[in-house]
Amino acid sequence: MDVKAREQWRIERLEKAFRIACSILHLDEAQLRALVHSTDDRNGTLTVVWNHSNTEAQSIAWSVAWELCGEHPDKTIHRVLS
């Protein structure tokens, strides 16, 4: 798989995780985008950077979403934009 195809696969996986997290949290995409500054998938670890501190329920939602994307739920990191 070439670099461009690998990156596209990661982008699609991040988009899928985002949609799943929206569903779990009962938020539409605009609402969740207002809370989340960015997401990153690096070597199977999901990093979610929040605009402000997040709740435990929000962290769990992303862990479940990441698991539904085929990764271990413990491979999620949450950071707050500083």
N, C-alpha and C positions, 0 to 999 in steps of 0.2 A: 504494500500500500504506500503510495507516495505521500509526501508531506501535506500537500493540499487536500487530498482525500482524507487523511487522518485528522486534519484540523476540522474539516467539514463534519466528520463523524462526531467529534467532540462538541461542536456547536449545536448539532442536532440533539445530542444527549442533554446538553444544558437547557435547551429550549423545552425538551420533554420534561425534565425535572422541574422547570419553572411552572409549566402547565399543571403538573401533578400537585405541586405545592399550593398553587392557586386553588385547586379543587379541595384539597384537604383543609385549607384555611378559610374556605368560603369567601374568597376575594376574587375580584376580576383582575385581569392583567395590569391595568392601570393602577389599581390600589396596591398591588404587590410591588410594582416598579417604583412607586413612591416611597416604599420602605427599604428596598434593596438598592444599594449603590452599584454593585457588580457581583458577578459570579465568575468562578474560574475552575476549570477542570485540568488538573495537572497530575498526570500519572495515576489517575483514578481517585484522586482526592478532590473533593468539592470544597471550595472556599466561597463562603457567602459574606460579602461586606455590606453591612447595614448602615443606613444613614444615621440612625439613632439606635440605642440599645434595643435588643430584641427580647421577646418573651421565650419561656421554655417551650410553649406550644409551637411557636414559630420554628425553633430549632428542631424540635421533633418532627415537624412537618417536612422540613428539608431532608432530614435523615431518612424518613420513610420514602420520600420521593427519590432519593439517591439509590436506596435499596431497590426500588421498583425499576430503576434504570440499570440494574445489574451489578451494583457495587455494594460493598459492605457499608451498613449505615454508620459505623464508627468512623468512616473516612470522610467526615464532614467537619469543617472548621468554620467557626463564626467569628467575625471581627467587626468592630464598630469603626466607622470612618472617623478619623480624628482630625 
